[in-house]
């Protein structure tokens, strides 16, 4: 049931699941009930209230998402042979917002799911025939991403609690990694060391945040009154009610997202995608479960402010789907269990979104930690993806490959980042691969393998 190895080639039932979730996602986007891009959600209130036209809203979504689709989603799918949310949900969001009717949105979403399921097979087959294997070289990105991703809690702790705690957390993570690596040699442990180190860092961050807020409360510096919560209810109550009114749609969406996560062909993040490709569903579940902590406050607050939810919810449905995949059940049982779990999770999220928002208001340090977690994830993955992109460039083209990839990355920086920084490296690898193949055909470059 796992992802294909070496080429994107899904079973029919997996493709049907992908088309189903894309169709449901497009319908919810058409109704402005859910989008995937967190940057789009704040604009939806004007759209919902009729102050922004549908084509303009779709144009905003495209402008905010194009770089992630073409620069991150597509290269990551080609590198891992696993689908990801940037490739699935961002285009679906745009198509849904553009569609004037729900049925049109559904057809467009299903069609995009078919493109992702079947079209990429042809792309990988064509790429495998080229003299310069740039898709195979993209797999060089896995090492930096899987190892450096574990350091995002260190960045978050340093930014929020200072240099000393940052150094302590880095030392603690390093010791954990060393212990697990040696344990694997001595006792045959098969635990992925960076995931344990990352979990330790996140626990340290949460404890530091809770201790700080507890001290502030004892000192009387942190008081949340009933009046404050009443103001929040007045401001966000109508939007929370809008979400609850459409809970059936959200439960249907949760069903689809959980099913695709349990199908073995989907990873919710950069590091997760490589783990899914290796069949390490438990490791992927651990990574995405920790990642949830950085996005709950953002998703909840933007949902309450706009009346639109996230297409993957608070993303806890991802690790639930991966864990279901580890059970190795027959396909009908896997899909049935995932469907029930996904519907239940999304239903609970929608019913509890207002309560979660109020609870977060009582723990400001914990809420601030989520911002630092997201920034830490962006910084650690940004470095990992850049290093991985240069490694991929060296693998496929040596110095010439690094010159092109590094040059395109620097050019993007100098031009004001028309391609978002995180996506610039993988996009440059794709462009470099095409250029190196063209240069090979005209006799200007000799592939390393043939040299």
C-alpha positions as CSV (number, residue, x, y, z in Angstrom):
1,X,0.0,0.0,0.0
2,X,3.1,2.3,0.2
3,X,4.2,4.9,-2.3
4,X,5.7,3.8,-5.5
5,X,9.5,3.6,-5.5
6,X,11.3,5.3,-8.4
7,X,8.2,6.6,-10.2
8,X,4.9,8.0,-9.3
9,X,2.6,5.1,-10.2
10,X,-0.5,4.8,-8.0
11,X,-3.0,2.1,-7.7
12,X,-6.5,2.9,-9.0
13,X,-8.1,3.1,-5.6
14,X,-5.4,5.6,-4.5
15,X,-6.0,7.8,-7.5
16,X,-9.7,7.7,-6.8
17,X,-9.1,8.8,-3.2
18,X,-6.9,11.7,-4.5
19,X,-9.6,12.8,-6.9
20,X,-12.3,12.6,-4.2
21,X,-10.4,14.8,-1.7
22,X,-9.6,17.3,-4.4
23,X,-13.2,17.5,-5.5
24,X,-14.5,18.0,-1.9
25,X,-11.7,20.6,-1.3
26,X,-12.7,22.6,-4.4
27,X,-16.3,22.7,-3.3
28,X,-15.5,24.0,0.1
29,X,-13.1,26.6,-1.4
30,X,-15.9,27.7,-3.8
31,X,-18.1,28.4,-0.8
32,X,-15.3,30.2,1.0
33,X,-15.5,27.6,3.8
34,X,-11.9,26.4,3.6
35,X,-8.6,27.2,1.9
36,X,-5.2,25.7,2.4
37,X,-3.0,28.8,2.2
38,X,-2.9,30.6,5.5
39,X,-2.1,33.8,3.8
40,X,-5.3,33.7,1.7
41,X,-7.7,33.2,4.7
42,X,-7.6,36.8,6.0
43,X,-8.8,38.0,2.6
44,X,-11.8,35.8,2.6
45,X,-13.9,37.9,4.9
46,X,-14.2,40.6,2.3
47,X,-15.1,37.9,-0.3
48,X,-17.7,36.4,2.0
49,X,-19.3,39.8,2.6
50,X,-19.3,40.6,-1.1
51,X,-16.7,43.3,-1.1
52,X,-14.2,41.3,-3.3
53,X,-15.3,39.7,-6.6
54,X,-14.6,36.0,-7.2
55,X,-12.0,36.5,-10.0
56,X,-10.1,39.0,-7.8
57,X,-10.2,36.5,-4.9
58,X,-8.9,33.7,-7.2
59,X,-6.1,36.1,-8.5
60,X,-5.1,36.8,-4.9
61,X,-4.9,33.1,-4.1
62,X,-2.9,32.4,-7.3
63,X,-0.4,35.2,-6.5
64,X,0.2,33.9,-3.0
65,X,0.3,30.2,-4.0
66,X,2.0,29.9,-7.4
67,X,5.5,29.9,-6.0
68,X,4.7,27.0,-3.6
69,X,2.9,25.0,-6.3
70,X,5.6,25.1,-9.0
71,X,8.7,25.7,-6.8
72,X,7.9,23.3,-3.9
73,X,4.9,21.1,-4.5
74,X,5.9,19.8,-7.9
75,X,9.6,19.3,-7.2
76,X,8.9,17.6,-3.9
77,X,6.4,15.2,-5.5
78,X,8.9,14.3,-8.2
79,X,11.8,13.9,-5.7
80,X,9.8,11.7,-3.2
81,X,7.2,10.0,-5.5
82,X,4.7,11.1,-2.8
83,X,2.0,13.8,-3.2
84,X,2.0,16.8,-0.9
85,X,-0.5,19.5,0.2
86,X,1.1,22.2,-1.9
87,X,0.6,20.2,-5.1
88,X,-2.9,19.0,-4.2
89,X,-4.7,21.7,-2.1
90,X,-3.3,25.0,-3.4
91,X,-4.4,24.5,-7.0
92,X,-7.7,23.1,-5.7
93,X,-8.2,26.2,-3.6
94,X,-7.6,28.5,-6.7
95,X,-9.9,26.4,-8.9
96,X,-12.7,26.4,-6.2
97,X,-12.5,30.2,-5.7
98,X,-12.6,30.8,-9.4
99,X,-15.6,28.4,-10.1
100,X,-19.0,30.2,-10.2
101,X,-20.9,27.0,-9.2
102,X,-20.3,24.2,-6.8
103,X,-20.6,21.5,-9.4
104,X,-18.1,23.2,-11.6
105,X,-15.7,23.4,-8.7
106,X,-16.2,19.7,-8.0
107,X,-15.4,18.8,-11.6
108,X,-12.4,21.0,-11.6
109,X,-11.1,19.6,-8.4
110,X,-11.6,16.0,-9.5
111,X,-9.8,16.8,-12.8
112,X,-6.8,18.2,-10.9
113,X,-6.7,15.1,-8.7
114,X,-6.6,13.1,-11.9
115,X,-3.7,15.2,-13.2
116,X,-1.8,14.6,-10.0
117,X,-2.5,10.9,-10.0
118,X,-1.9,10.1,-13.6
119,X,-0.1,13.0,-15.3
120,X,3.0,12.8,-13.1
121,X,3.5,9.2,-14.1
122,X,4.3,10.4,-17.6
123,X,6.6,13.2,-16.3
124,X,8.7,10.7,-14.4
125,X,8.8,8.3,-17.3
126,X,10.0,11.0,-19.6
127,X,12.6,12.3,-17.1
128,X,14.0,8.8,-16.7
129,X,14.9,8.7,-20.4
130,X,16.9,11.9,-20.3
131,X,20.7,11.8,-20.3
132,X,20.9,14.0,-17.1
133,X,18.8,12.5,-14.3
134,X,17.6,15.6,-12.5
135,X,14.7,13.9,-10.8
136,X,16.9,11.2,-9.3
137,X,19.2,13.9,-8.1
138,X,16.4,15.6,-6.2
139,X,16.4,12.7,-3.8
140,X,19.7,14.1,-2.5
141,X,17.6,16.6,-0.6
142,X,16.3,14.0,1.8
143,X,19.3,14.0,4.2
144,X,19.5,17.7,5.0
145,X,15.7,18.0,5.3
146,X,15.3,15.0,7.6
147,X,18.2,16.0,9.9
148,X,18.0,19.8,10.0
149,X,14.3,19.8,10.5
150,X,14.9,18.5,14.0
151,X,16.5,21.8,15.0
152,X,13.5,24.0,14.6
153,X,12.7,23.8,18.4
154,X,16.2,25.1,19.1
155,X,15.6,28.2,17.0
156,X,12.2,28.7,18.6
157,X,13.6,28.4,22.1
158,X,16.5,30.8,21.4
159,X,14.2,33.4,19.9
160,X,11.6,33.3,22.7
161,X,13.7,32.5,25.8
162,X,17.2,33.6,25.0
163,X,20.7,32.4,24.1
164,X,21.3,30.3,27.2
165,X,18.2,28.1,26.8
166,X,18.9,27.9,23.1
167,X,22.3,26.5,23.8
168,X,20.9,24.1,26.4
169,X,18.3,22.8,24.0
170,X,20.8,22.3,21.2
171,X,23.1,20.4,23.5
172,X,20.1,18.3,24.7
173,X,19.1,17.4,21.2
174,X,22.7,16.6,20.2
175,X,23.0,14.2,23.2
176,X,19.8,12.5,22.4
177,X,20.9,12.0,18.8
178,X,24.3,10.6,19.9
179,X,22.6,8.2,22.3
180,X,20.1,6.8,19.8
181,X,22.8,6.4,17.1
182,X,24.9,4.5,19.5
183,X,21.9,2.5,20.8
184,X,21.3,1.5,17.2
185,X,24.8,0.1,17.0
186,X,24.8,-1.6,20.4
187,X,21.3,-2.9,20.7
188,X,19.8,-2.7,17.2
189,X,17.4,0.2,17.9
190,X,15.6,1.3,14.7
191,X,14.4,4.7,16.0
192,X,15.0,7.7,13.7
193,X,17.2,9.8,16.0
194,X,16.3,13.4,14.8
195,X,12.5,12.8,15.4
196,X,13.2,12.0,19.1
197,X,15.5,15.0,19.4
198,X,12.9,17.2,17.8
199,X,10.2,15.9,20.2
200,X,12.5,16.7,23.2
201,X,13.0,20.2,21.9
202,X,9.3,20.8,21.5
203,X,8.6,19.5,25.0
204,X,11.2,21.9,26.4
205,X,9.7,24.8,24.5
206,X,6.2,24.0,25.8
207,X,7.4,23.6,29.4
208,X,9.3,26.9,29.3
209,X,6.2,28.7,27.9
210,X,3.8,27.2,30.5
211,X,6.2,28.0,33.4
212,X,6.5,31.6,32.2
213,X,2.8,32.1,32.0
214,X,2.3,30.4,35.4
215,X,4.7,32.8,37.0
216,X,3.0,35.8,35.3
217,X,-0.3,34.6,36.6
218,X,1.0,34.2,40.2
219,X,2.5,37.7,40.0
220,X,-0.8,39.1,38.9
221,X,0.6,40.3,35.5
222,X,-1.6,38.0,33.5
223,X,-5.3,38.2,34.0
224,X,-8.0,37.2,31.6
225,X,-11.4,38.6,32.6
226,X,-14.8,37.4,31.7
227,X,-15.3,40.7,29.9
228,X,-12.3,39.9,27.6
229,X,-13.8,36.6,26.7
230,X,-17.2,38.2,26.1
231,X,-15.5,40.6,23.6
232,X,-13.9,37.7,21.8
233,X,-17.2,35.9,21.6
234,X,-18.9,39.0,20.2
235,X,-16.2,39.5,17.6
236,X,-15.7,35.9,16.5
237,X,-19.1,34.4,17.4
238,X,-20.7,34.8,14.0
239,X,-17.8,33.3,12.2
240,X,-17.6,30.4,14.6
241,X,-21.4,29.9,14.0
242,X,-20.8,29.9,10.2
243,X,-18.3,27.1,10.6
244,X,-20.6,25.1,12.8
245,X,-23.5,25.5,10.4
246,X,-21.5,23.8,7.7
247,X,-20.1,21.1,9.9
248,X,-21.3,18.3,7.5
249,X,-19.2,19.7,4.7
250,X,-16.1,19.8,7.0
251,X,-16.7,16.3,8.1
252,X,-16.8,15.2,4.5
253,X,-13.5,17.1,3.9
254,X,-12.0,15.4,6.9
255,X,-13.0,12.1,5.5
256,X,-11.2,12.8,2.3
257,X,-8.0,14.2,3.9
258,X,-7.7,11.2,6.3
259,X,-8.2,8.7,3.5
260,X,-5.5,10.2,1.4
261,X,-3.2,10.4,4.4
262,X,-3.8,6.7,5.1
263,X,-3.3,5.7,1.4
264,X,0.5,5.7,1.6
265,X,0.9,8.2,-1.2
266,X,0.7,11.5,0.7
267,X,3.0,13.4,3.0
268,X,1.9,16.6,4.8
269,X,5.4,18.2,5.0
270,X,8.8,18.2,3.4
271,X,10.5,15.9,5.8
272,X,7.3,13.8,6.1
273,X,7.2,13.2,2.4
274,X,10.6,11.6,2.4
275,X,9.7,9.4,5.4
276,X,6.5,8.3,3.7
277,X,8.5,7.4,0.5
278,X,10.6,5.1,2.7
279,X,7.6,3.5,4.3
280,X,8.2,5.0,7.7
281,X,4.6,5.9,8.5
282,X,5.2,5.9,12.3
283,X,8.1,8.4,11.9
284,X,6.1,10.6,9.7
285,X,3.2,10.6,12.2
286,X,5.6,11.7,14.9
287,X,7.0,14.5,12.8
288,X,3.6,15.9,11.7
289,X,2.1,15.5,15.2
290,X,4.8,17.8,16.6
291,X,4.4,20.2,13.7
292,X,0.7,20.6,14.6
293,X,1.7,22.7,17.7
294,X,3.1,25.4,15.5
295,X,-0.1,25.9,13.4
296,X,-3.0,25.5,15.8
297,X,-3.0,29.1,17.0
298,X,-2.6,30.5,13.5
299,X,-5.3,28.3,12.0
300,X,-7.8,28.8,14.9
301,X,-7.4,32.6,15.0
302,X,-7.6,33.1,11.2
303,X,-10.6,30.8,11.1
304,X,-12.4,32.8,13.8
305,X,-11.5,36.1,12.2
306,X,-12.6,35.1,8.7
307,X,-15.2,32.4,9.0
308,X,-13.2,30.1,6.8
309,X,-11.3,27.0,8.0
310,X,-8.1,25.3,6.9
311,X,-8.4,22.7,4.2
312,X,-6.4,20.3,6.3
313,X,-7.8,21.5,9.6
314,X,-5.2,21.8,12.4
315,X,-3.4,19.0,10.5
316,X,-3.8,16.4,13.2
317,X,-5.6,14.3,10.7
318,X,-2.3,13.7,8.9
319,X,-0.6,11.7,11.6
320,X,-3.9,9.8,12.3
321,X,-4.0,8.8,8.7
322,X,-0.3,7.6,8.7
323,X,-0.9,5.6,11.8
324,X,-3.9,3.9,10.2
325,X,-1.6,3.0,7.3
326,X,0.8,1.2,9.7
327,X,-2.0,-1.3,10.6
328,X,-1.7,-2.9,7.1
329,X,-5.4,-3.6,7.0
330,X,-7.2,-4.5,3.7
331,X,-8.0,-1.5,1.5
332,X,-11.7,-1.3,2.4
333,X,-10.9,-1.4,6.1
334,X,-8.2,1.2,5.8
335,X,-10.4,3.6,3.9
336,X,-13.4,3.0,6.2
337,X,-11.4,3.5,9.4
338,X,-9.7,6.6,7.9
339,X,-13.1,8.0,6.8
340,X,-14.6,7.6,10.3
341,X,-11.6,9.1,12.0
342,X,-11.3,12.0,9.6
343,X,-15.0,12.9,10.0
344,X,-14.8,12.7,13.7
345,X,-11.6,14.8,14.0
346,X,-12.9,17.6,11.7
347,X,-16.2,17.6,13.5
348,X,-14.5,17.9,16.9
349,X,-12.3,20.7,15.5
350,X,-15.2,22.7,14.2
351,X,-17.2,22.3,17.4
352,X,-14.2,23.2,19.5
353,X,-12.6,26.0,17.5
354,X,-14.2,28.8,19.6
355,X,-13.2,27.1,22.9
356,X,-9.6,26.6,21.6
357,X,-9.4,30.3,20.7
358,X,-10.5,31.3,24.2
359,X,-8.1,28.9,25.8
360,X,-5.2,30.2,23.8
361,X,-6.1,33.7,25.0
362,X,-5.2,32.6,28.5
363,X,-1.7,31.4,27.7
364,X,0.0,34.1,25.7
365,X,3.5,32.6,25.9
366,X,2.3,29.3,24.6
367,X,0.5,31.2,21.8
368,X,3.7,33.1,21.0
369,X,5.6,29.8,21.0
370,X,3.6,28.7,18.0
371,X,4.8,31.8,16.0
372,X,8.4,30.9,16.9
373,X,7.8,27.3,16.0
374,X,6.6,28.3,12.5
375,X,9.5,30.6,12.0
376,X,11.9,28.0,13.2
377,X,10.4,25.5,10.8
378,X,10.8,28.0,8.0
379,X,14.4,28.8,8.8
380,X,15.5,25.2,9.4
381,X,13.8,23.9,6.3
382,X,15.0,26.9,4.3
383,X,18.6,26.0,5.0
384,X,18.0,22.3,4.6
385,X,16.3,22.7,1.2
386,X,19.1,25.1,0.0
387,X,21.8,22.6,1.0
388,X,19.8,19.8,-0.5
389,X,19.3,21.7,-3.7
390,X,23.1,22.3,-4.1
391,X,23.7,18.6,-3.3
392,X,21.2,17.7,-6.0
393,X,22.9,20.1,-8.4
394,X,26.3,18.6,-7.7
395,X,25.0,15.1,-8.2
396,X,23.5,15.8,-11.6
397,X,25.9,18.4,-13.0
398,X,29.0,18.8,-10.8
399,X,30.3,22.3,-10.8
400,X,28.2,23.4,-13.7
401,X,25.1,22.2,-11.9
402,X,26.0,24.1,-8.7
403,X,26.8,27.2,-10.8
404,X,23.3,27.2,-12.4
405,X,21.4,26.3,-9.3
406,X,23.3,28.6,-7.0
407,X,23.2,31.4,-9.6
408,X,19.4,31.1,-10.0
409,X,19.0,31.1,-6.3
410,X,21.1,34.3,-5.9
411,X,19.4,35.9,-8.8
412,X,16.0,35.2,-7.2
413,X,17.3,36.9,-4.0
414,X,18.6,39.9,-5.9
415,X,15.3,40.3,-7.8
416,X,13.3,40.5,-4.6
417,X,12.3,36.8,-4.3
418,X,9.7,36.5,-7.1
419,X,9.9,32.8,-6.1
420,X,9.5,32.3,-2.4
421,X,12.8,31.5,-0.8
422,X,11.9,28.0,0.4
423,X,10.8,27.0,-3.2
424,X,13.6,28.7,-5.0
425,X,16.2,25.9,-4.6
426,X,14.0,23.0,-5.8
427,X,12.7,25.2,-8.7
428,X,16.3,26.0,-9.7
429,X,17.2,22.3,-9.7
430,X,14.3,21.6,-12.2
431,X,15.4,24.5,-14.4
432,X,19.1,23.4,-14.2
433,X,18.1,19.9,-15.1
434,X,16.3,21.1,-18.2
435,X,19.2,23.3,-19.2
436,X,21.8,20.6,-18.7
437,X,19.8,18.2,-20.8
438,X,19.5,20.8,-23.6
439,X,23.3,21.5,-23.3
440,X,23.9,17.7,-23.6
441,X,21.9,17.4,-26.7
442,X,23.8,20.2,-28.5
443,X,27.2,18.8,-27.3
444,X,28.0,21.5,-24.7
445,X,27.8,19.3,-21.6
446,X,28.8,15.7,-20.9
447,X,26.7,14.0,-18.2
448,X,28.7,13.0,-15.2
449,X,27.7,9.3,-15.4
450,X,28.9,9.2,-19.0
451,X,32.0,11.2,-18.5
